[in-house]
Amino acid sequence: MRFGALACGDFRLFTFGNCLSLVGTWVQRIGTGWLAWESSHSSVWLGLLAFADLFPTVLLAPIAGVMADRCDKRRVILYCQFVAMATAVLQAGLILSHANSMEALFAVTLMSGIASALCQPARLSWISTLVPPGKLASAVAINSLCFNLARFVGPALAGAMLLKLDPSALFLLNALSYATFIVVILRIPPAAPRSTEKIPPSPWLREATEGLRYLVSDAPLRATFLILTASAVCIRGIPDLAPAIAGEMLRRGSQGFASLVAAAGAGAIAGGVWCSGRDATKPLARLIERHVMAASLGTLALALTHDFRLAAALFFTMGFSIVVTGIGAQTLIHLSVPQALRGRVLALYGMVYRGGPALSALWLGACAPLWGLRLALGVGALLCMVAYGVTTIRVCAGARRQDPPAQ
């Protein structure tokens, strides 16, 4: 049943608080960017702030994964929400006291990014404890749908607030969203211990690499991750280039940019809704592969088209396929990875999910002045298809080697 996971009371509470927290996070991100631009008019500072928000996820993913697997996930999320709430209140206080500076804004953003990085694997892996296995696919789809809705509700709300209120209001609103999420988490009872057997301690570096070792040893999961990584690095940064695509390629300016972003967002929401009602018994690896190929073909078609309506339709298609691959990957991890390693593998997924698009936007944006934007997009699409083809051939070859010889 579509949205069937919402029948579970604990997950319904989690979804309510998570949605509010995500909206608040996006409100603060817009406020941070606006405050930085108003204070410095420097694109360098904008890049540094984006780095401070993103890089902790890449750097701390192994540690965060171990925390999600070895510690109480509920407690990890609570501590991280308290820290994030404190950073939002601190930044609001700096603005109201006229003590704000770019260095302080960078430090606050870095602390918030660290809290988010440490929280993400626990937040993702906790879902599987709130719903029965039969409703897990629906729960992951709903969680992704909340994230994509927040990406549009948050900036729209932030824009309206900036017209009427001081920027500090955006940070205070985010602090309130964190406080609400904390109250919601406290209302969800702790999970019962999985086992009374004490887990022997081991060096954190060894534990941090166990998730990677498991991923490398599982051929189907390894192939899926390789395809997802290729997609993230080659084409996932395209939405970040929407201003250039609308202005340089399609000659539509800011109105065209807004339309392309809206089309991608509508596709993402449609993908989340579709996944929430999908039959969970159908194979996930093939679903991921098909939609990675669909996003690659859409990118190649975008590089060739001059028609704005077709470009908007392609953005919708890419938004749909990108979200479906993300939901499929999370569901596959929840269903196929042992509980004791799930947080660490989800941490690796989060690193690819957040770091890959940033790297994609970086190299595509750097190549566009040299080759032209259309050629850069085309190269990205072709590289993704080649990676898909090579990975698929190797998986098929490995499967043939494992087949028993004919009698």
Secondary structure in CASP SS format (residue, H / E / C, confidence):
PFRMAT SS
TARGET T0000
AUTHOR 0000-0000-0000
METHOD secondary structure of the structure
MODEL  1
M C 1.00
R C 1.00
F C 1.00
G H 1.00
A H 1.00
L H 1.00
A H 1.00
C C 1.00
G H 1.00
D H 1.00
F H 1.00
R H 1.00
L H 1.00
F H 1.00
T H 1.00
F H 1.00
G H 1.00
N H 1.00
C H 1.00
L H 1.00
S H 1.00
L H 1.00
V H 1.00
G H 1.00
T H 1.00
W H 1.00
V H 1.00
Q H 1.00
R H 1.00
I H 1.00
G H 1.00
T H 1.00
G H 1.00
W H 1.00
L H 1.00
A H 1.00
W H 1.00
E H 1.00
S H 1.00
S H 1.00
H C 1.00
S C 1.00
S H 1.00
V H 1.00
W H 1.00
L H 1.00
G H 1.00
L H 1.00
L H 1.00
A H 1.00
F H 1.00
A H 1.00
D H 1.00
L H 1.00
F H 1.00
P H 1.00
T H 1.00
V H 1.00
L H 1.00
L H 1.00
A H 1.00
P H 1.00
I H 1.00
A H 1.00
G H 1.00
V H 1.00
M H 1.00
A H 1.00
D H 1.00
R H 1.00
C C 1.00
D C 1.00
K H 1.00
R H 1.00
R H 1.00
V H 1.00
I H 1.00
L H 1.00
Y H 1.00
C H 1.00
Q H 1.00
F H 1.00
V H 1.00
A H 1.00
M H 1.00
A H 1.00
T H 1.00
A H 1.00
V H 1.00
L H 1.00
Q H 1.00
A H 1.00
G H 1.00
L H 1.00
I H 1.00
L H 1.00
S C 1.00
H C 1.00
A C 1.00
N C 1.00
S C 1.00
M H 1.00
E H 1.00
A H 1.00
L H 1.00
F H 1.00
A H 1.00
V H 1.00
T H 1.00
L H 1.00
M H 1.00
S H 1.00
G H 1.00
I H 1.00
A H 1.00
S H 1.00
A H 1.00
L H 1.00
C H 1.00
Q H 1.00
P H 1.00
A H 1.00
R H 1.00
L H 1.00
S H 1.00
W H 1.00
I H 1.00
S H 1.00
T H 1.00
L H 1.00
V C 1.00
P C 1.00
P H 1.00
G H 1.00
K H 1.00
L H 1.00
A H 1.00
S H 1.00
A H 1.00
V H 1.00
A H 1.00
I H 1.00
N H 1.00
S H 1.00
L H 1.00
C H 1.00
F H 1.00
N H 1.00
L H 1.00
A H 1.00
R H 1.00
F H 1.00
V H 1.00
G H 1.00
P H 1.00
A H 1.00
L H 1.00
A H 1.00
G H 1.00
A H 1.00
M H 1.00
L H 1.00
L H 1.00
K H 1.00
L C 1.00
D C 1.00
P C 1.00
S H 1.00
A H 1.00
L H 1.00
F H 1.00
L H 1.00
L H 1.00
N H 1.00
A H 1.00
L H 1.00
S H 1.00
Y H 1.00
A H 1.00
T H 1.00
F H 1.00
I H 1.00
V H 1.00
V H 1.00
I H 1.00
L H 1.00
R H 1.00
I C 1.00
P C 1.00
P C 1.00
A C 1.00
A C 1.00
P C 1.00
R C 1.00
S C 1.00
T C 1.00
E C 1.00
K C 1.00
I C 1.00
P C 1.00
P C 1.00
S C 1.00
P C 1.00
W H 1.00
L H 1.00
R H 1.00
E H 1.00
A H 1.00
T H 1.00
E H 1.00
G H 1.00
L H 1.00
R H 1.00
Y H 1.00
L H 1.00
V H 1.00
S H 1.00
D C 1.00
A H 1.00
P H 1.00
L H 1.00
R H 1.00
A H 1.00
T H 1.00
F H 1.00
L H 1.00
I H 1.00
L H 1.00
T H 1.00
A H 1.00
S H 1.00
A H 1.00
V H 1.00
C H 1.00
I C 1.00
R C 1.00
G C 1.00
I H 1.00
P H 1.00
D H 1.00
L H 1.00
A H 1.00
P H 1.00
A H 1.00
I H 1.00
A H 1.00
G H 1.00
E H 1.00
M H 1.00
L C 1.00
R C 1.00
R C 1.00
G H 1.00
S H 1.00
Q H 1.00
G H 1.00
F H 1.00
A H 1.00
S H 1.00
L H 1.00
V H 1.00
A H 1.00
A H 1.00
A H 1.00
G H 1.00
A H 1.00
G H 1.00
A H 1.00
I H 1.00
A H 1.00
G H 1.00
G H 1.00
V H 1.00
W H 1.00
C H 1.00
S H 1.00
G C 1.00
R C 1.00
D C 1.00
A C 1.00
T C 1.00
K C 1.00
P C 1.00
L H 1.00
A H 1.00
R H 1.00
L H 1.00
I H 1.00
E H 1.00
R H 1.00
H H 1.00
V H 1.00
M H 1.00
A H 1.00
A H 1.00
S H 1.00
L H 1.00
G H 1.00
T H 1.00
L H 1.00
A H 1.00
L H 1.00
A H 1.00
L H 1.00
T C 1.00
H C 1.00
D C 1.00
F H 1.00
R H 1.00
L H 1.00
A H 1.00
A H 1.00
A H 1.00
L H 1.00
F H 1.00
F H 1.00
T H 1.00
M H 1.00
G H 1.00
F H 1.00
S H 1.00
I H 1.00
V H 1.00
V H 1.00
T H 1.00
G H 1.00
I H 1.00
G H 1.00
A H 1.00
Q H 1.00
T H 1.00
L H 1.00
I H 1.00
H H 1.00
L H 1.00
S H 1.00
V C 1.00
P C 1.00
Q H 1.00
A H 1.00
L H 1.00
R H 1.00
G H 1.00
R H 1.00
V H 1.00
L H 1.00
A H 1.00
L H 1.00
Y H 1.00
G H 1.00
M H 1.00
V H 1.00
Y H 1.00
R H 1.00
G H 1.00
G H 1.00
P H 1.00
A H 1.00
L H 1.00
S H 1.00
A H 1.00
L H 1.00
W H 1.00
L H 1.00
G H 1.00
A H 1.00
C H 1.00
A H 1.00
P H 1.00
L H 1.00
W H 1.00
G C 1.00
L H 1.00
R H 1.00
L H 1.00
A H 1.00
L H 1.00
G H 1.00
V H 1.00
G H 1.00
A H 1.00
L H 1.00
L H 1.00
C H 1.00
M H 1.00
V H 1.00
A H 1.00
Y H 1.00
G H 1.00
V H 1.00
T H 1.00
T H 1.00
I H 1.00
R H 1.00
V H 1.00
C H 1.00
A H 1.00
G H 1.00
A H 1.00
R H 1.00
R H 1.00
Q H 1.00
D C 1.00
P C 1.00
P C 1.00
A C 1.00
Q C 1.00
END
